[in-house]
Amino acid sequence: MNPWLRYLVFPLVKFLIAFVIVQLIVMAMTWIERRMLGFIQARLGPNRVGPYGLLQAIADPVKLLLKEDILPSSAEKVAYFLGPMLPLLPAFVVFCLIPFGPPPTFIAARVNVALLLILALTSTGVYGIILGGWASNNKYSLMGGLRSAAQMVSYEVPFGLSIIGVLMLCGSLDLVKIVEYQERNVWNVLPQLVACFIFFVAMNAENNRTPFDLPEAESELVAGFHTEYSGMKFAFFMLSEYSMMLVNSCLMVSLYFGGWTLGGVVGSAHHQIGLTTAVLQSWGLLGGIIGTVIFTVKVMIFMVVYIWFRATFPRFRFDQLMDLGWKWLIPLALGNIAVTGILVLAGAEWLLSVFGAVVLIATIALVVRGPRAAPRQVAHASRVSEV
Amino acid sequence: MFDVHEMEVNFGPQHPSTHGVLRVLLKVDGERIIEAKPIIGYLHRGTEKLFEHMAYPQCIPHTDRMDYVASATNNLGFVEAVEKLMGVTAQIPKRAQLMRVMLSELQRISSHLLWLATHAIDIGAMTPFFYCFREREEVLDLFESYCGARLTLNCMRIGGMPDDLPPGWLEDLEKFCAKFDAAVDEYESLLTNNRIWKRRTVGIGVLSPEEAIDWGITGPPLRGSGVEWDLRRAQPYECYPDIEFDIPIGKNGDTYDRYLVRMEEMRQSNRILKQCMPMIRATNPGEIKAKISRVVRPPEGEVYHSIESPKGELGYYIISDGKSQNAYRCHVRPPSFVNLQALPAMARGHLVSDLVALIGTIDIVLGEVDR
């Protein structure tokens, strides 16, 4: 094949398709988020524009495009402009590294250090927020920006550490290989349950989502780092936030929940059970699309969990957030690395899976049993009979 | 080497969580509050001066506008003070007393619901806001069907009540009371045992009982500190002595205890309402207004009368010259204003995030603070 086609045109076309689909998902997410919040909160959510309010996802960007773009007179102009743009770029580029379906078609660029590259790219997102917060020349924005910087830098550590266990199990930074390892063994969520939990918490914190939405805590800092932003610049912040949510959900699915597969390969005879990579590949393009759909459904489950969290939890305080990150998540992640390392060296990875399965079943049992502790009651001073 | 200095932040008057137009001048070191200075007066309307130029019955709508989320109790405090000045307190018919108690307790529920809604959303829990408003709507519907207004009720008259209850009102109330306890349980299931909620409220803004009394704090913040002081019990008015209810008190005097106290107060208010319903049915039909002159001209003298409003001790101090139909002087002791005094002491050393929790836990209404 012509190398130009193979290395430039195809990846570019694939990236563009992925990009458009991802942006459509992001647009849909704004609608899903508001409808779901409405559903949880005993109200309707947007239901006026188009059927079920679906066109709200188009009406909002149009409104934001037409809005006046206000530049505060005391703002640092270049940084103010760069603020919303910087996080956008990595948030988009990352999508060419994510395997949406079975290789080679459904991944724009297969890189053997994809995971490292994704981590490197996503961690640059914080610059935009600091720049935007600082350049607005507003005390609330500054506080929001600084909070965000501290938070994202702190949670980058457990975020990265939680992945190392998976790397040790799979022996590769290539997301495709990690997914293929999972179909040969078991979804990484079992052997790496602790890491998966840490990753999950850290990804919420990375994206500044409830209960870690301190940088934009509207009841404290008005709107945090984007207080002064309006129109399309504001939309860019939102766009990168939602894109990053999507990236992290994609990572979650690829690393811990078997990516595009829904089944496994068993035994030395390679019995294919369910929709494995080989099965999907044998169906050609259709199989690829089925794989992508499976992947997307899994990703959407995590996106919905984000929304669910937002509806349920109050917000952490800043020092408590740091507490959680440094005193709990990082030691936990380090412990997980040590234990995983020893067991992998000893060749006893199955022990990890057994442990994960037991903990998972115990957790589910506890949740099903319902709330245990009776709420703390206040003391009653007097009844009328005692007066 | 480095230039270290505190930052001054204007928290309000236009800020999402100052509950109106409170402005707090903050001196912060990073996020830690060194000094918080509330600046009030953005909603000053000269209500007390207006009282001097109006006949007593004309003042009642103006009391609505002080604590505008609890207007029934504002009305109650004022009409009772005037009745006390006229010496007709004993003549108020039983049915009118019961109606006053019921409206006051409904008002307490609606005020506490609004408090919980805003307090929770300040701390970041979004959903309780909508749940609380769902029930608050029903309370406001009950008000509307009684007097036509939902917020500024103007629902009491000197000597009694303006109208009898409309047909079907008690049945609607019964339906509301039957399900309200479950609704409170629902709010509690979202917050009370939530670890994040506890971390944000336990130990925040601790007021010892002595401090609370020294600051003159009343209402749920005082009871949250463990002081048993409820004017419905301490200086009973209307038909509260006939009704059985508990006074919830806290132990530690922190934001969490004040939260628990208010949650329990809502349940107790519901309990009072449930007791009132058979009592008011027994008075049907009954007088709702004492037989007193329509021209209110109290004898010369002065009176201070206070009631337990949802936010604390709401007192009216009225001086009458005995000649005119308006007060010579009418001073209001608003609970929010007095409770707000403790904010600087409570906020010192806490973080900016805690300030919103503290403003929420004091439960201020600026209309009442500024008058």
Interface residues (C-beta under 8 A of the other chain):
Chain A: L37 I40 Q41 A42 R43 K139 Y140 M143 T210 P211 D213 L214 A217 E218 S219 E220 L221 V222 R310 A311 T312 F313 P314 R315 F316 R317 F318 D319 Q320 P371 A373 P375 R376 Q377 V378 A379 H380 A381 S382 R383 V384 S385 V387
Chain B: M7 V9 H15 P16 S17 E31 A120 I121 D122 I123 G124 A125 M126 T127 F129 F130 Y131 R134 E188 S189 L190 L191 T192 N193 N194 I196 W197 R199 R200 R223 G226 E228 D230 R233 P241 I243 E244 F245 D246 I247 P248 I249 G250 K251 D257 L260 V261 E264 L351 V352 S353 D354 L355 V356
